Amino acid sequence: MTEEQLHAYQVEEAVKKTEKLAPTLWGILSSLLSADDEINVRRLNLMRRRHEKQKANKVNVDNTDRDADMDIEDEDEMDDVDEDTFPDDSDDEPEDGVDQAMERRQKLMNIRGLLCASVLMKSSNQHCNAFQSVVGMFLHATNTPETVREFLSSLGISITTTTINLAVKSLAKNSRTKMKELGKSLRVLFAYDNLDLEMKPLVPTMETEKDHLIHFTTGTMLPLHPSTALADLDCSDMLWERCPPGQAPDVPIAKLLQLHLKPRDANGLNGRARFNRWQFLFDLVHHGPEYFRRFKRDLGEAEAYKIITPTHQTFQVPNQTLDVAPSTPASNARAIEELLAQAGITDPSKNEGNSVDIGNQVLLISGDLLTGERICSLLSSRLEEQTPWRRMQYVVYVMGLFHLKMAAAEAIWRIFIRDKSAREDPTSLMELLSQIRPQETGKLGSKPGFRRMHEAIQHVGIVLRLDCWRILANELFPSCSSLEVFAQRTPTWEEVVDMATRLCKSQVAASDIDSTTRIAKESTRDAQHENSLIRQQCFLLYEELSYAMNHGDIDRTEACFIPWMSIFSACGKHKYAAELKRYLEDVHFRYPEGLKNTVRANILCNPTGQEGKFRGIDWIVEHNNLYIKRIYGGKYSNHSKSHIISQSQLIEVFKDTRIQFEKMFCLDHKTTRHSPPKMVRTFKVLAKYMEREKVNEKVPGRKTKYRIPNVVGEGLAIVYRRHVQGSQAGIDNGDEEELIELQDDGGIDV
């Protein structure tokens, strides 16, 4: 079995073929499956009544059970109707909903007829098992227990477990062929990361009493962006001379600060301030009173700097997991060479017949910060090697932006929560979070995890900005005590935009806040409000970084590197600051133009091909690791190192098979994705607290128990000082290696 055969199988085609080749059998099956003529009339009437009641129930928001109002005679008739007849609730008119339900029922009848015919054919000829093979691979892809597989095999619905395992081996062989085909083109990016799994034995023995933590290297291959030409990668020798490992570039900080600067508009707003204005407007339109929803079309998207175009769906070819722990430069060298070998790229001096001669080409290797550090150490240690292959001069490291986003979330936690004295003010971030997450204050104060911190930044930030809108509306119109009252005035879009311009000037800290606001007299200062301004500044920088990454705006993403480089320096994450600085120096001042464009076009990918769905390359690897841990790592006796290695390269095949099967068998209306949480009441609770404590209002003479540092201004001074001293190589690591843990709670889907 091959991946192409799996994708080629379509239920509609199989039904047509069966009906054509065995018309008598198909007629008998169709008659038996619809033997009761009256049931169709009852189904049609019941579906019409159901859809009419669903439309009526939408008027009553308090009615949470849509089937509870069904008439008694309807409930009796439910015995005659399949539950699968009804698709999920929709906004279609009743007649449209009935047509969809009838169309869905006809598809299900065809599937049941095909099932009966397939069982009969397989009983006569074991090779007539296309239907059973697809079902068997779906069962394997969804990690169905072996007992269930054997049960369905006994019924003739699926192939046996042994045959499924043989099919998996065949798919693995086909996957290795795809790796070599992609590697042969040399237009490929490799990404890898470590994967740690704990495998505890059921009964400890002398043989098993050892370290139960198993270390792997997982990797994947992604084709380069269509805009990348092979000639852009033909620069290995030039790059080695221009950027030798271990030699720091001498690029003035002032030049980095000039990258992607946008001119000020008529209101005096630069590019970053214009995004802040858009974010204020976005929160009002999407989370404010209902009146402001009418401005969604006027709002549009934020100003685009440079989007990675064309937007296309990025597919991956997962590598086979390596039994290598990438914890040292030497083990990273082994991991890279084994990943390249799977793609058919080996040492040219070995003269292997099927290997690809890399020549003067470079290869993009993506990973997190720790991977990048070890690659840099590896290249520095091989400077004296004689051949380009032994020097590994083809390696061009591309940092993973998903881990950068995780580091940004952790930096905000360090600044506003880590210090216990920073939690004591009633306007502190911890106090605000305790209003909406009172049961999680312990976790938020110690190890919050990425998803929890990401949501905290978003939710608190939204309510903070809505509170700023309330304060400004009350200043301009004293009778407007709330946003609801302000909405009753029916302000125009132009008025709202003008107010947003004022907000992004007055409610966001400037980088020189220490030399302006904080030097005023103590009797006129509000130290807690100053902390709130800095918090708003950091929250908006996080929102801008997330927005730029999600929308593939590479220029805006790089423009965010400068302030985040300062923030990382100020909160002790010096290695991330140094990596951002190194990236900007290499890409914009050292790399040839072709390689520069290649790195910028491939530092983000788009797994879905949809706008606003870009992700960091390391997100793909973490997603694969999550699948290996949760689904394809095996269970019980199958939870072994060999099983994980054999299944790892088929993650994408299993995922595509599951999606294809769900579409063919009318299961695509089901989902495991949760609907967005209803945050209206939660936001109201937090908004009332902010209004009571005057979080965004200036109260002269108000003191604070913890002074939030001006991380952007102070951090930039640290960056300047380290650049002048040339001490990047002598950074005190401290605790900067500790990164917010990526927990197995779906935290990567953000």
N, C-alpha and C positions, 0 to 999 in steps of 0.2 A: 504494500500500500504506500502511496505517495501523497504528499500534501496537495498536489494538483488534482488527484483523484477525489480527495475529500471535498475540495472546493467545487469540483465539477458536478457533484451529485446535487440534484435539485428535485424536490418532491413533485413539482408541477410537471417536469419532464418525465419522471418515473410514472406518474399517473397516466399521462398521455400515451406513453409507450405500452403500459399494461393494458389500457383500454383498446389500443390498436391491435396488439398481438393476441389478446385473449378477450374479445368483445363479449362472448357468452358468459365467461366467468365474471367479468366486471359487471355485466347486467344483473347477474344473480346476486352478487354482493351488494350492489346498489339497492336492489329491491329489498333485501333482507335488512339493510341498515335503515331503511325508511319505510318499513312495512305498515305503520299506522299513519293513514292519510290525515286523520283528524288532529293528530298531535302537532302538525305543522301550523294549522289554524290556531290552535291554542297557544303555541309558541309565539306566533306573530302578534296575537292580541296581548299576551302577557308582556312581551317586549315593548309594545307601544305604551301600555299603561306604566311600565317601569320607567321608561324614559320621560314620560310626562310628569311622573311624581318626582324624578330626580331634578327636573327643571324647577318644579314648585318648591322643593326642599332647599334649593340654593338661596331662596328669598329669606328663609328662616335660618340665620347663622347659628342659632342655638341647637338646631337639630343635627346631631352628630351621627346618628344611625339612619342611613338612608333607606334601609330595608325594613325598619321597624314599623313604618306607616303602611306597609303593604296590606291589602285587604285579606280577609281570612280565606276567601276563595282563591286568591292569588297564591297564598302559601300552600294550599292543597295542590294547586296545579304545578308547583315547583317540583313535585315528585316526577313530573313528566318531562322536565326540562333539564338539560345538562348545565352545570354551573359554568362551564367554559363558553356557553352561548353568549354570556354577557361580557363585553370588554370593560376596561376601566372606565370610570365616569369621564365624560367629555363635555365640551361646551357646544356640541352639535345640536341642531334642532332634532325633535323627536323622530321625524321621518328619516333624517340622515343617520341617526343612531341606530334605528331599526335596520336600515339597509346595510350598515356596517356589521351589525350582529348577524344578519342572515348570510352575508358574504363570508364572515368568519366561520359560521356553522357549516357552510358548504365546504370550506377548506378542511375542516375537521372530519367531515364525512369522507372526503377523498383520502385523507390520511388513514382513516380506519379501514377503508377499502384496500388501500395499498398495503397496510399491515397484514390483513388477512391473506391477500394474494402472495405477499412475500413469505409468510409462514408456510403456505402451501408449496410454493416453489422451492424453498430451502429443504423441505421435507423430502422432496423428490431429487434435488440436486444440491449438494453442499456448496457448489461454486456460485449458486444464485443467492448471494448473501450481501448484496450492496446495501440494502436497507439495514440489515442487522449490523453491518460493519460501521455504518455511520452512527447507529445507536450505541454500539460498543465504545467507539471513540468518545462520544459525548459522555458516557458514564465514566470513562477514565478521566476525561478533562474536568469533570465536576467532582472528582475524588469520591465516587460512589463506593460504598463498602463492597468487598468481594462477595459476600453472601448474596447481596442484591443482584450483582452481575451474574452469578451462577443461577439464581432463580429466574431472571429474565432470559438467560440462555436456555434453560430447560423449557421455557414457554415458547422458544423459537423466535423471540423478539430481538435478541442480541447474540453476538458471537461469544464464544467462551472466553474465560479469562486468559487461558493459554494463547488463544489466537490474538487477543488484544495485546498481550505482551510481545508477540511476534510482530504485530503491526507497529508497535512503538519502536522496536528495533529497526524496522524498515524506514520509519519516519526519521529516526536518528541518522541513519545512513544518508538519506536524502538531504537532511539538514547540513551535514558536513559538505556535501556537494555545493549547496548554496553559499556556505561560508567561503569556499575556494573561488566560486564565481565572483562574489563581491570583492574578495581580496585581490583577484587578478586584475580588476579594474584600477586598483590603487586609489580610487576616489572613495575613500572609506575613512571613517573615524572610529577609533577603538576607545571604549570606556570600560573601566573596571573598578572594583571596590572589594573590600574584605567582607566576608560573611561569617559570623560566629554563631554556632549552634551548640546548644547543650544537649548531650545525649547520655542521660543517666540510665544505667542498667536496672532492670527490675529487682534483681538480687545481687548486691555487691559481693564480689569474690576477689581473691588475690589477683586474678588475671585482669579484672575490670576495675580494680581500685587504683585509679589514676585520674589524671585531669580529664574531666568529662566535656570540656569545652573544645569543640572541633573548629578549626580555622580553615576557611576556603577563600578562594579568589573567584569572584563571579565577574563575567564580562559580557559585552555585547558589541555588535558592529552596526554602524549606521551609515548609509550612503550619504555622501556630502550633498550640500544644497545644490540644486540645478544650476545656480549661477557660478559654481566653482568649475574652473577649467583645469585640466591636468597640468597645463603649463604653469599655473599658479603655484603648484607644489614642487616644481623643478628648481629647487634653490638650496639643497642641502649643504653644498660646499660653501656657497656664499654666506649662508646663515651661520655656519661654523666659524668662519673668519670674522663676521661682523658681530656675532653674539657668543663668544666662547663661554662655556659654563664657568660659574664662579666669579665672573668679572662683572661688577655692578656698573650699570650705565651712569653717565654723568648728565642727566637731564634736569635742568633747573625746575624747581617746584612751580615757579611762575608760569612755565610753559604748560604744565599739567592743568593749572587752574584756568587756562584759556581754552581748553578743549570744550567744544559744544556750548560755548556761551551764546546766549540768545539776546538780541537787543531788547531794550525796554520799550514798552508800548506807550500809548498816550497817557496812561494812568501811572506811569513810572514803574510798572511791574516787569520784572525779568521773567525768563522761562519758568523758573521754579515757583515764583510767586503766582504766575498764571495757572500753574497746576494746582496750587493751594486754593486759588479761587474756584477752580472747577470742582475740587473735592468738596468745598463748602456747599456749592450748588448741588452737587450730586447727592449729598446727604439730605439736604432739604427736600429735593424733588422725590427721592426714593423712600425717605424715612420720616419726612415731615407730614403735616396735615394733608388730607386727600386733595385739597385744592391744587397743590403744587404738582400733582402728577401730570397735569396738562402741559407742563413745560419739558416733558421728556424729549420731545423732538427738538426743541430749541437747545437743550443741554448738549446732546450729541456725545462725542468722545472727546477726550483731552487732546490738546495740541500734539500732533505727531512730529517727532524730530526726524527719524529715519527708520521706517519699518523694514524688516527683513522680507524682501519680496523676490519671487512670487511666493505667496503662502501655499504650501503644499503639505500633504500628509507624509510624515516621516515614518518609515517602517524600519524595523530592526531585525537583525539576525542574531539571536543570542548565542554566545559561545558556550562550549561545554565547561562546566565548573571545574576549576583546578584544585587539586589537593595541595595547595601552596598557601602559606600564611604570609601575606605581603607586609611583613613587619620590619624588614631591613632593606637597604638598597640592593643587596645581592638577591634577595627573594623577589623583589620587584623586577629585577632584570630577568629572572627566570620566568616570572609571570608574563611579562611582555613578550618574551621570545616564544613561549608556549601558545599564547593567544595568536601571535602572528603565524606560527606554524599551522594552527587550525585553519587559517585563511590561506595557506599555501605560500606564505612569505618566509623564506629562510635565508641563511647565510649564502650569498652567491658563490663563495669559494668552495662550497661543498658539492657544487655541480649536480644537484638533485634534479632529475629529469622534469618533474612536474612543478618545481618551485618557481616563484616569480622573482625576477631580478629587480630589486627596488631601485637600483641605479642612483641617480641624484635626487630622487623624490624624497619628500618628507611625509611623515604620517602624524596626524593629530591624535594625541592620547589624552583623554579626559579623565578627571578624577577629582576627589576632594582635596582640601589643603594638605592633609597628611600625605596623600599620594604624591602631590606635587613636590613636597619637600624631599621625599625619598627619591623621586626621579631626578631632581636637581643634584642631590648628593651622589647619585649613581653616575650621572654624566660627568661630574667633577672628578670622580675617582677613576674614570676611564680616559682621561685626557691623553695619556701616553700610549694608548693602543695604536697599532699600526694601520688598521683598516677602518673605513667608515662604519662598517657593520659592527665591529668590535667596540668602537667608540660610541655606538648607538646614536650617531649624529643625525639620524633620520627622525628622532623623537622631537616633537613640538608639543609641549604640555598646554592643555586648555583647561582652565579651572572650572569647577562645577558651580553653577550659580545657585542651585537649590541649597547647597550647604552654606553659601553666602547669605541667603535669606534666613536660614536657621540661625546663623551667627548674628544677624541683625536683630532677630527676636531676642536672642540671649543677651545682646548688648543692652537692649532696653530693660530687660529684667535686672541686669547688673546695676544700671544707673538708678532705677526708680524703686526697686524692691529688695535687692540683696542686703543692703545695710539695714539693720533693724530700726535704727533711728529714722530712716526714711519712711517708715510706715506709721509714724505716730501722729502726724498732722491729719486733721479731719479731711483735708483736701488731697491727701496723698493717693497714689495709685492703688495701694493695697486697701485703703478704706473704700475707695470707689468700687473695687472688685468685690469687697466683702458684702456690698449691697446686692449684688446680682449673683454671687457665687459664695454664699456664706459657708457652705460645706467644704470648700476647696481651699481655704486660706492656708492650711498647712502645706498642701502641695505647691501652691503658688509661691510660698515663701521659701521653699527648698528646691525641689526639682519639678518645675511645672510641666515640662515636655513641650515640644514645638507647637502642636495643635492648640493646646490650652493657651499658650502665650500668644499665638497668632490670633485666636479668637478674642482674647482679652484686649489686645491692641485695637482690633477692629471695632468691637462693641463699645468699649469705653470711648474710643475716638469719635464714633458717630454721635453719641449722646453729648460729648463735650462740645462738638461743633453745633449741634442743635441748640444747646444752651447758649452758645455765643449768638446764634440767630435771635433767640428770645430776648437777650439783653439788648442787642442793637435795636430790635423792633420797639422795645419799650423806651429806649432813649429817643428815637425819632418820633414815635407816636405814644405818648404817655398813657393813653387809654388801652394800649395793647399789652395786657398783662401776661399773655401767653401766645404761642404760635397759632393756636386755633383762632384766637381773636384777631391776630394779625392777618390770617388767611381770609377772614370775613371782610377785610378791606379790599380784597381782590387786587393785590398789587400786580403791576405789569411785569413782564420779563425784564425790561430795561431797568426797572426799579430794583428788582431782586439782584441783578448783576452788579448794579452800583453798590448795593449793600454788601455783596460778597467781596467786592474790591476793598471796601473799608475793613471788613473782617480780617482779610489776610494781611493787612497792614498793622492792625491793632491787637490781634489775638494770637500772633505767632512771634516767637522770640527772634530777634535779629542776632547775627553772629557777634555783634559788638555790645551785647546787653550788659556785660560787665563794666564797660566804660561809659555807659549811658544811664540806663535805668537803675542799675545797682549802686551808683555813686551818689544818688539823691539822699536827702536827709532821712534819718530813720523815722521821723515822725510822719513823713509823706510816703514812705515806701510801704509796699505790701509784699513781704518776702514769699508768702505762700502763692500769691498771684504770679510772681516771677518764676517760681517753680512750675506753675501751670503753663506759662508761656513756653518754657523749654520743653515740657512734656508734649505740648501740641506740636512744636517744631519737630521733635523726634518721631512722633506718630505720623505726621504728614510725610516725612522722609521715608518712613517704612511703607506707607501707602503708595508713594511715587515709585519706589523700587519694585514693589509687587506689581503695580500697574504696567510699568515699562517691560518687565519680564514677561508678564502674561500676554501682552500685545506685541511682543517681538520688536519693540522699539529699541534697537541696539544703541543709538546715539543717546537716548534718554537714560538707558541703563548705565552706560559709561559715565554720563553726567552725574549720576547718583554716586559713583565711586568716590569722588572727592569728599563730599560731606561724610560719607560712611567711613572713609579712611581716617578722617579726623575723629569720629565717634569711637572707632575701634581703638585708636591710639589713646584716647582719653580714659577709656574704661579698662585698659590693660590687655586688649586683644591685639597685640603688636604684630603678630604674624599675619593676621588677616589684613591689617593696614599695609604691611610690607608687600603682601601678595597683590593687592589692588594697585599699589604703586608700580610694582614690577610689570603687571599686565599693561598698564597704560604706557609705560616707557617702552616696552618691547613692541607692542602692537603699533603705536603711533610714531615711534622715533627710530626703531631699529629694524623691524621686519620689512622686507620688500613689499611693494604695493600689492602684488597678487596674493601673497601670504597674509598680509594684513586684512584684506577683504575676505579671504577664506576663513580666518579665525572668527571675524566678526559675524559672518553669515552662518557659522556652525556652532557657536557657543550656546545657542538655543535651538530647540527642535519643537515640532508640532505633531504630537502623536495622533491627533484627530483630524488635522487639516482644517480646523475651524478657526475663525478669527477670535482673538482673546484667549486662546488655549495653548500658548507656547509654554514650554517647560525647559528647565535646565537639563543638560545631558545626564547629570548624575541622578536626576529624578527617575529616569528610565531604569537605571541600574538598581536604585532603591526599590522601585516598583517590582522589578524581577525578584529581588531578594525577599520581598514581602510574599510573593506567590510561592517561592520555594519554602519559606518558613511555614506558611499557613496551609497550603494546598498540596504542592507537589513534592514535599519533603518526605512523604510516606508516613505511615502510622504503625505503631506496635512493632512487629518484627521487620516490617519494611522500612522503618525509620533508621536507615543505615547510610553510611557514607557512599557506598557504591550506588544505592538507589538514587540519592540526591544528584550524584554526578551524571547518571544516565538520563535523568528526566530534565535536567536544567536547560539543555539546548532546545527543548521542545515547548518551552513556556508559551511562545507566541503562537505556535501551531495549535496548542490546546485552547488558548484563548479564542483564536479565530474559529475553531471548530464549535466551541460553545455558542458563540454569537451567531454563527451560520445556522446551527441546529435550532436555536430559539426563534430565529426568523422563519425558518421553513415550517416549524411545527407550531406556529402561532403562540409562541411563548415570549415574544419580544415586548409585550405590554407589561410583563413583570419586571421588577427591578430590585436590586439590593441597595440602591442609593437612597438615602433618607431625603425626605423633602426638607427644604430650608426651615429652620426652627422659627416659630412664631415669637418674635421678640418684642411685640408692641407693649405688652404689660410690663415686661422686664425693663424696657427702656424708660417707661413712665416712672417706675420706682426709682431708677437711678437719676432721672431728670429732676424729680422732686427733691432728692437728697442734694443734688448739685445746687438747686435753687435755694434750698434752706441754708447750706453752708457757704453760698456765694463763691463757688469754686472759680468761676471765670470773671468775677467782679473784683475791682480793686478796692480794698478796705485799708485806708491809710493807717499805718502803725501796726498792722498785723505782722506778728513774728512767725518764724518757722523753727522747728526743732532740727531740721536738716536742710542744709543749703544744697540744692541740686547744682552740680557744676555746669558751666557753659561748655558742654562737651564738644560742640562744633568749633567754637573759638579757641578753647584751650587745646583741643586735639590737633588743630591745624598748627598751633605753635610748637607742639611736640614733634609733628612731622617735619617742620622746618628745622628744628634743632637737631633731630636725628640725621637729616639729610646733610646738614653742614658738618656735623661731627663724623659722618660716614660710618655710623655704628649699627647699620642694619644687621650686620652679621653677628653683632654682640648683644642681641636682645635678650633681656631677662625673660625666660619663658613664663615663670610664675605658674598660674593655673590656667593659662590661656588655651591649653590643649583640650580642656574639658569643654565639650560642646553640648548644647541642649539635646537630650536623647531623642532619637526618632523612634517613637514607641509604636508597637503593633496595634494602633487604634485607628488606622485609616488616616494617620496624620499626613500622608504625602498627597492627599487629594485636596490641596489648597492652592 
